[in-house]
Amino acid sequence: MRKPALFLLSLVILIATIQPLYAQGAPLIVGVDVYQRATDAFNAQAYEQAVTDYSIVILLNPTFYEPYINRAISYMQLEEYDLALVDLNHVLKLPSADDATRGLAYTARAEIYLGQNNMDAALADFAAAIRATPDDPQAYYERGQIYIAQAEYDKALKDMNQVASIAPDFTGTYYYLGVINNALEAYDTAIENFDTFINVVKDDYLAFAGRASAYINTEQFDQALPDLNEAIDLEPRMATLYLQRGLTWNELGDQQAAASDYLLWVQAILSEQNTDLMLRPGESQVVSMAPGRAYVMSFEGTAGEKVTVTTTTSNDQQIDSLLILTDNQLNPLVADDDGGENFNSVISDFVLPSDGVYAVILSHAGGNSQGSVRLLLTVEN
């Protein structure tokens, strides 16, 4: 979940609330100079000093609510969340607190609950913040992220659309709208959302990956490929990107490029490799699959032979198998993911380019990886 801009908004509120202290040339609180010093420390991110000075202001003005909220935010930045909660709870009990401050207090407290993984309390406080300040986008934005994490996409869409309506220039919203619309299979809208985000934020690999996913689901593979290339350039450690690009290469007809990407995926997830098995044409092998496990099985081939390799699993298991055919140096030649029914893989009638030893790599793609898989090699002259 991306970190929201809570504290940036709190700074805006803080600056706005300083002005009344000097209304008509006379301070309305005791110790306005200390309050100003606390404000300066807060804005300079000197939170320990801010806490000290806000504490003095609170001692001199116990019913003045603004120092409590700003001290609470300072405590949050110092990761002293219990002390922050004390201040936030106090603000919410003060009858003098205005709606803007109450909304910020509820939002800040929800942030703490969110960090404590207390989602019910966080959602309740975000709802209270929205009731207090219905035109403030922050609580909608953060609540929408929770709904995304909980796969409640209709609710998330409503909140993020509200953010876009209130604060249309807040770019991060369009990333989340893209994620939501992908999940709701509104792929054309998702592409528009990611377009808006990427036009401003040009170095976010997740946005390129999200738009690529929408292109893949609308069979716009030529559009997906450059997005996947960009995402991989930005974050080459993201293994699923190679899986998606392998699928895209396959759809574009470049089997060797697809096989290379599928092999990169297998190498990225590999935790266990078995090289003890041999393949003989017409004889099947039954192996046990597990996350991160790969089998490398060799066989002798002759130039011009047509090789077919298939996997089958039981209907109740539906292992998401992945096949890669390589030469004897493990250079990938062709691969398949989901070419058969029930997530099975099929490499059909591949013509061997030369005499020699070949290898079949059997692993799994992004779906179920636990269970038994039967692999069969057939060869035709």
C-alpha positions in Angstrom: 0.0 0.0 0.0 1.5 3.3 -1.0 2.2 5.8 1.7 -0.4 8.6 1.7 0.4 12.2 1.9 -1.2 12.7 5.3 1.5 14.9 6.7 1.6 17.2 3.7 -2.1 17.9 4.3 -1.5 18.5 8.0 1.1 21.1 7.1 -1.4 22.9 5.0 -3.9 22.9 7.9 -1.3 23.9 10.3 -0.2 27.0 8.3 -3.9 28.0 7.8 -4.5 27.8 11.5 -1.6 30.0 12.5 -3.2 33.2 11.1 -6.0 33.7 13.6 -3.4 33.9 16.4 -2.5 37.4 15.1 -6.0 38.6 14.3 -6.2 42.4 14.5 -2.6 42.6 15.8 -3.2 40.9 19.1 -2.5 37.2 20.0 -5.4 35.2 21.1 -3.4 32.6 23.2 -0.8 32.8 25.9 2.7 32.1 24.6 2.1 32.8 20.9 5.9 33.2 20.4 6.4 29.6 21.7 3.6 28.4 19.4 5.4 30.1 16.5 8.6 28.5 17.5 6.9 25.1 17.7 5.4 25.7 14.2 8.8 26.5 12.8 10.3 23.4 14.3 7.4 21.3 12.9 7.9 22.7 9.4 11.6 22.1 9.7 10.8 18.4 10.7 12.5 19.0 14.0 9.8 17.0 15.7 11.4 16.6 19.1 11.7 20.3 19.5 8.2 20.7 18.2 6.9 18.3 20.9 8.7 20.3 23.6 7.3 23.6 22.5 3.8 22.4 21.8 3.8 20.9 25.3 4.5 24.4 26.7 1.7 25.9 24.6 -0.7 23.2 25.8 0.3 23.8 29.4 -0.5 27.5 29.0 -3.6 26.9 26.9 -5.2 23.6 27.9 -8.4 24.1 25.9 -6.6 25.3 22.7 -6.9 22.3 20.3 -4.4 23.0 17.6 -1.2 22.3 19.5 -2.6 18.8 20.4 -3.1 17.8 16.8 0.3 19.1 15.7 2.0 17.5 18.7 0.2 14.2 17.8 1.5 14.4 14.3 5.0 15.1 15.6 4.7 12.0 17.9 3.7 10.0 14.9 6.7 11.1 13.0 8.8 10.1 16.0 6.9 6.7 16.0 5.6 7.3 19.5 2.1 6.2 18.6 0.7 5.7 22.1 1.5 9.3 22.9 0.0 10.4 19.6 -3.2 8.5 20.4 -3.5 10.3 23.8 -3.4 13.7 22.0 -5.8 12.7 19.2 -8.3 11.2 21.6 -8.1 14.4 23.7 -8.7 16.6 20.6 -11.8 14.6 19.7 -13.2 15.2 23.1 -12.7 19.0 23.0 -15.9 20.8 22.2 -13.9 23.7 20.8 -12.3 21.7 18.0 -13.6 22.6 14.5 -14.6 20.2 11.8 -11.3 20.5 9.9 -9.3 19.6 13.0 -11.6 16.8 13.9 -11.3 15.4 10.4 -7.6 15.5 10.6 -7.6 13.9 14.1 -9.8 11.0 12.9 -7.6 10.6 9.8 -4.4 10.6 11.8 -5.8 8.1 14.3 -6.9 5.9 11.5 -3.3 6.0 10.2 -2.1 4.6 13.6 -4.8 1.9 13.6 -3.8 1.0 10.0 -0.2 0.6 11.1 -1.4 -1.7 13.9 -3.4 -3.7 11.3 -6.6 -2.8 13.1 -8.6 -2.4 9.9 -12.0 -2.2 11.5 -10.9 0.7 13.7 -9.1 2.4 10.8 -12.2 2.2 8.5 -14.4 3.6 11.3 -12.2 6.6 11.8 -11.8 7.2 8.1 -15.6 7.2 7.9 -15.8 9.7 10.8 -13.2 11.9 9.1 -15.4 11.9 5.9 -18.5 12.9 8.0 -16.5 15.7 9.6 -14.9 17.0 6.4 -16.7 15.5 3.3 -14.8 17.7 0.9 -11.3 16.6 2.1 -10.0 13.9 -0.2 -7.5 12.3 2.2 -9.8 9.9 4.1 -11.4 8.8 0.9 -8.0 8.1 -0.6 -6.7 6.1 2.3 -10.0 4.2 2.8 -9.9 3.4 -0.9 -6.5 1.7 -0.5 -7.9 -0.4 2.3 -10.8 -1.5 0.2 -8.3 -2.4 -2.6 -6.3 -4.6 -0.2 -9.6 -6.3 0.9 -10.6 -6.8 -2.8 -13.7 -4.7 -2.2 -13.3 -3.0 -5.6 -16.7 -1.4 -5.9 -16.2 0.4 -2.7 -12.6 1.3 -3.6 -13.8 2.7 -6.9 -16.4 4.9 -5.3 -13.8 6.4 -2.9 -11.1 6.9 -5.6 -13.6 8.5 -7.9 -14.5 10.9 -5.1 -10.9 11.8 -4.7 -10.6 12.5 -8.4 -13.6 14.7 -8.2 -12.4 16.7 -5.2 -8.7 16.8 -6.1 -8.4 16.1 -9.9 -4.7 17.0 -9.9 -3.8 14.5 -7.2 -1.9 12.1 -9.6 -1.7 9.0 -7.3 -5.4 8.5 -7.5 -5.2 7.5 -11.1 -2.8 4.7 -10.4 -5.2 3.2 -7.9 -8.1 3.8 -10.3 -6.1 1.8 -12.9 -5.6 -1.0 -10.4 -9.3 -1.1 -9.5 -10.5 -1.0 -13.1 -8.1 -3.8 -14.0 -9.6 -5.9 -11.2 -13.2 -5.0 -12.4 -12.2 -6.0 -15.9 -12.8 -2.4 -17.2 -9.6 -2.6 -19.1 -10.1 0.4 -21.4 -10.8 2.7 -18.5 -7.8 1.2 -16.6 -5.6 2.1 -19.6 -6.9 5.7 -19.5 -6.2 5.8 -15.7 -2.6 4.6 -16.1 -2.1 7.0 -19.1 -3.0 9.9 -16.8 -0.7 8.7 -14.1 2.3 7.8 -16.4 2.1 11.2 -18.1 3.1 12.7 -14.8 5.0 9.9 -13.1 7.3 8.4 -15.6 9.4 6.1 -13.4 6.8 3.9 -11.7 7.3 0.3 -12.9 4.0 -0.8 -11.3 2.1 1.6 -13.4 3.7 0.3 -16.6 3.0 -3.2 -15.5 -0.6 -2.4 -14.7 -1.1 -0.8 -18.1 0.6 -3.8 -19.8 -1.8 -6.1 -18.0 -4.8 -4.2 -19.3 -3.3 -4.3 -22.8 -2.8 -8.1 -22.5 -6.3 -8.6 -21.3 -7.6 -6.7 -24.4 -5.2 -8.6 -26.6 -3.2 -5.5 -27.5 0.1 -7.4 -27.2 2.0 -4.9 -29.4 1.1 -2.2 -26.9 1.9 -4.4 -23.9 5.4 -5.2 -25.0 7.0 -1.7 -24.7 5.3 -1.2 -21.3 6.7 -4.5 -20.0 10.1 -3.5 -21.4 9.9 -0.2 -19.5 8.8 -1.9 -16.3 11.6 -4.4 -16.4 14.1 -1.7 -17.1 12.8 0.1 -14.0 12.6 -3.0 -11.8 14.5 -6.0 -13.2 14.0 -8.0 -10.0 10.2 -8.2 -10.5 9.9 -11.8 -11.6 6.3 -11.7 -12.7 7.2 -9.2 -15.4 9.2 -11.8 -17.2 6.2 -14.2 -17.0 4.0 -11.5 -18.6 6.5 -10.6 -21.2 7.0 -14.3 -22.1 3.2 -14.6 -22.7 3.3 -11.5 -24.8 6.2 -12.7 -26.9 4.4 -15.9 -27.5 1.3 -14.1 -28.7 3.4 -12.0 -31.0 4.9 -15.1 -32.5 8.5 -14.9 -31.1 8.9 -18.3 -29.5 12.5 -18.0 -28.6 12.1 -14.6 -27.0 9.2 -16.0 -25.0 11.3 -19.0 -23.9 14.1 -16.7 -22.8 11.7 -14.7 -20.6 10.1 -17.8 -19.2 13.5 -19.1 -18.3 14.3 -15.8 -16.5 11.1 -16.3 -14.5 12.1 -19.8 -13.5 15.6 -18.7 -12.5 14.1 -15.9 -10.4 11.7 -18.2 -8.4 14.0 -21.2 -8.3 14.6 -22.7 -4.9 15.0 -26.4 -5.8 16.3 -28.1 -9.0 16.1 -31.7 -9.9 18.4 -33.0 -12.8 18.2 -36.7 -12.2 15.5 -37.7 -14.6 15.8 -38.7 -18.3 13.1 -38.5 -20.9 12.4 -41.2 -23.5 10.0 -40.8 -26.3 6.6 -42.3 -25.5 7.3 -42.8 -21.8 5.8 -40.4 -19.3 7.2 -39.1 -16.1 5.1 -38.2 -13.1 6.8 -35.6 -10.8 5.8 -33.8 -7.7 5.6 -30.0 -8.1 6.1 -27.4 -5.4 6.7 -23.6 -5.2 10.1 -22.8 -6.7 10.8 -26.4 -7.9 12.1 -27.1 -11.4 13.0 -30.3 -13.2 15.6 -30.4 -15.9 15.1 -33.6 -18.0 17.4 -34.4 -21.0 16.9 -36.5 -24.1 18.7 -37.3 -27.3 17.4 -35.7 -30.5 18.1 -35.7 -34.2 17.9 -32.8 -36.6 14.5 -32.6 -38.3 12.6 -34.6 -35.7 9.3 -33.1 -34.5 9.1 -32.9 -30.7 5.9 -32.6 -28.7 6.0 -32.2 -24.9 2.8 -32.1 -22.9 1.8 -31.9 -19.2 -1.4 -33.2 -17.6 -2.7 -32.8 -14.1 -5.9 -34.0 -12.4 -8.9 -31.6 -12.7 -9.0 -31.1 -9.0 -5.4 -29.9 -8.8 -4.9 -27.9 -12.1 -1.2 -27.2 -11.6 -0.1 -24.2 -13.6 2.8 -25.9 -15.3 5.4 -24.2 -17.5 7.5 -26.0 -20.1 10.8 -24.8 -21.7 12.7 -26.7 -24.4 16.5 -25.9 -24.5 19.6 -27.1 -26.2 22.4 -28.9 -24.3 23.7 -25.5 -23.0 20.3 -24.6 -21.6 19.8 -22.0 -24.3 16.0 -21.6 -24.6 14.4 -22.6 -27.9 10.6 -22.6 -27.3 8.3 -22.6 -24.3 4.6 -22.8 -23.3 2.4 -21.7 -20.4 -1.3 -22.7 -20.5 -1.3 -23.9 -24.1 -3.4 -26.9 -23.0 -6.6 -27.3 -20.9 -6.7 -26.8 -17.2 -3.4 -24.7 -17.1 -1.5 -27.6 -18.8 1.4 -26.8 -21.1 2.0 -28.0 -24.7 5.0 -27.6 -27.0 3.8 -29.0 -30.3 5.8 -30.2 -33.3 8.9 -28.3 -32.6 11.5 -29.2 -35.2 14.9 -29.9 -33.7 17.6 -27.8 -35.4 20.5 -30.3 -35.0 21.6 -33.6 -33.6 22.4 -33.7 -29.9 21.2 -33.5 -26.4 18.2 -31.4 -25.5 16.5 -30.6 -22.2 13.0 -30.0 -21.1 12.6 -27.7 -18.1 9.4 -28.3 -16.2 8.4 -25.7 -13.6 5.3 -23.6 -12.8 3.9 -20.2 -13.7 2.0 -17.9 -11.5 -0.9 -20.1 -10.5 -1.2 -23.3 -8.4 2.3 -25.0 -8.0 1.5 -27.8 -5.6 0.7 -31.3 -6.8 1.6 -34.0 -9.3 2.3 -33.4 -13.0 2.6 -36.0 -15.7 5.0 -35.1 -18.5 5.1 -36.9 -21.9 7.6 -36.5 -24.7 6.7 -37.7 -28.2 9.0 -37.6 -31.3 8.1 -37.9 -35.0 10.6 -38.3 -37.8 
